[in-house]
């Protein structure tokens, strides 16, 4: 069985870092680990590859990391910093893969996507390079080649969004971003996982995202072998946070690649 390999394409929140017009210490930092594109992950297992959220920076991310193939896209929700890269799928399905790419999300997200990306299905004129995708509601575990994908319902403020449990043989990865609440039922899906990827927005509390203190508590409750935090604002300096985190908990950064 192939190993799961996870590449962090982007670890920033909706503004990215540096933030336009900002001169704070993190935005001006010389540490490349403080430069953050919008959140997205690339998961591979043998010949199978998945995109976890499609950020506005997907073109730049794919070029930088020489990504040319996705078997499927898993979307947490339809906020633009997690979905507006979907238009880039046209380069993959038409010119490199030659096939339609399936996308999976919950019902509410799919309904929103059908409005946001109406031109995928109802082009107003020929040409323009329209992506070929199918939008699929995921309510239970599915198989994509050797991978099993299980949706993890979580709350993003008042919104119902999804995290994902991805397994390959004995390797178990959970990806959760933009969450502010995880139910008892969803915690049960997160037992005995190897790796957790979880949002940790900033130090101060936020009403729709876990802050760093809350993310630490959640990660220590889940007890993955390793936990990686993502979706940081420019309030978070990589070196400072890394020095503060308990053992087994890590600040992710753009370009970090791990094997699970």
N, C-alpha and C positions, 0 to 999 in steps of 0.2 A: 504494500500500500504506500503510495506517495505521501510525502510530508506536506502539511499545509504550510505555505509560505505567505506571509502577510506584509505588504508594503503600505506604509502610511503616505498617501499622496498629498494630503493636506491635513493640518491639525488646528487650523484657526477657526474662529467664529465668523459671523456673516460679513464683518468688515475686512477680514484678512489683516495681516501685519507685515509691513507697517500700514497703519491706517492713513488714509488720504488726509494730508494737512496736519498730521499730528507730529509733535516734537518731544514726546515723552521718552524716558530712558529706554524702554523696550523697543519702541518704533525706531529709535536711533541706534540701537544696539549693533555692535560689530559681530556678535555671535550669530552664525548662520542658523543656529537652532531657534533663534528668536524670530526668524522670517517664516511666516505661516500663510500658506494658501488655504482656501476654504476646505472644509473637512470632506475627505473621501478616502476610501481604502481599496486596494487591489489584492485579491486573494487568488492564489493558484494552488492546484493540486494535480501534479502530473500535467496532462494536456488541458485540464479544465481551469477556467478563469472566471472570476466574478468581480463585478464592480459594486462596491457598497457605497451608495449615494453618489450622485453625479453633480459635482460642484461647478460653479461658474468658471473655475480654473481648469476644467478637465482637459482642454486642448493643451495648455501649457504642461500639465502633469503627464499626459500621454507622451508628448514629445520628449520631455526630460527623461522619462524612464523607459522609453522605447516600447510602449504598450501598443499592440496591434490587434488584440483579440479579446472579446468578452463573450462568454457563453450565456450570461444573463446579468441583469441589473437588479439589485435588491435596494429598494428605496425605503427610508425610514418615514419620510413625510414629504409634503409638497412645498415647503418653504424654499424660496429661490436659491438659498445658499446650499441646498441639498439636491436640487432637481434641475436647475437651469442649464446644466451641462448636457442635458439629454439631446439637444440639437446636434451635438458632436457625434452622436451615434451614426449619422449618415456616412461618415468617413469609414466606419467600421463595417456596417452591414452592406454597403453598396460597393465599396472599392477594395476592401481587404477580405471580408468574410463571405460576401455574396449571399447572405441570408438574413432573414428577419431575426431580431434580437428580442427575447422575451424580457419583460419587466414585471417584478412582483412587488406588491404593496397591499395595504389594507383597503377596504371598500371605500372609505372616505377619501383617501389619497387618490385612488383610481378615478373616482368621479371628478375630482378637481383636475387631475391630469388631462382628462378628456376635454375639459374646457380650455385649460391653459394651452394644450397642444392640439387643438382642433385641426390645425393645418396638417398634422401627420395623417389624418384620415379624410379630410375634406379640402384638398388643395384647390386654391382659387384659380391657378393657372399652371400650365406645364413648366417644368424646370425648377431650379432653385435648390435641388438636392434635399429632398424630404426624407427624413429618417424612416426606416421600415422597422416598426416595433409592434409587439403585442403587449397590451396592458392586462395583467392577470391578478385577480384577487387571491391572496394567500390566507387561508384560514387554519391550515394544519400543515404537517410536515410534507415536504415534496422531495423528489430526487432530481438532481442535476448531475448526470453521469455518476461518479463515485461519491458525490457529496449529498448529504441529507441536510435540508434547510428547514428549521422550525421557527415560526414567528414567535416573538416575545412581546406581548402587548404591554406598553408602558404609557405613562402620561407625560405630556409636554405642556405644563400648565393645565388648561382645560381641554386640550386636544388629545385624542387617542392616536398614538403613533406606534411604530414597531421597532423593536430591536430584533436581532436574529441570532439563533444558535446554529452553528455550522459544524458538522461532524464528518470525519473521514476515518473509518476504523476506530481507533482508540483516541484520536485527537479531537478535542472539543473546544471551539472558540465561540465566544459570545461578543457581539457588537451592539452597543447601545449608545446612542447620542441624542442630545437635546432633551433628555428625560429629567423630570422633577419628582417622579413617584413611580415606584415599582411595587406591584401588589404581591400578596402572599403567593398567589397562584403562579405569577411570573418568577418569583424567587425560586419556586420549586423546580422550574426549568433550568435554573442556573447552578444546580448542584454538580459537584465533581467535574468542573470545567478546568481545562488546562490554562486558558488565557482569557482574560476579560479586557475589553476595550470599552471605556466609559467616559462620558462627558464630565468635565470639571471646569466650569466656565471661568471662575475668578474667585478671589478670597471673600469678597462681600456677598451676602445673600442675594438671590435673584428669584423672582416669582415663577419662572417657567423653566429653569435649568438647575441642576445640582451645582452648588459651589464646591470649592476644593474640600472643605471640611466635610460636607455631606458625601461627596464622592469617596473620600477615605473610609467613612463609616460603611457605606454600601459595599465597597471592595473588600473590606475586612469581614463583613458578614457573609459575602459570597465565597471567600476563601479560595479563589483561583490560585494556581501555582504562581502566576504572574499577572499583574494588572497594569494596564497602560491607560493613562489619562489623555484626553484629546479635547478639541473644541474650546481652545483658550482665547480669551481676549488679550488686549495689550496691557492689562493689569498684571499679567503673569510673566515673570522672567524665568527662562528655562533653568539656568544654573541655580538660582535661589530655590525654586520649587524642588528641583532634583535633590538638593541637599536637605530639604525638610521632610521628604516623604519617608514613611516607614519601610522596612525591608519588604521586598516583593512587590512594591508599588513604584511605578516609573512614569515620568513625564515623556510622552511620545514627542517626536519632532518630524518634520517633513523629510521624507526619504528614508526614514528608519525602516529596516527590513528585519523581520524575525521569522524563525522557523518554529512550528508548533508540533 
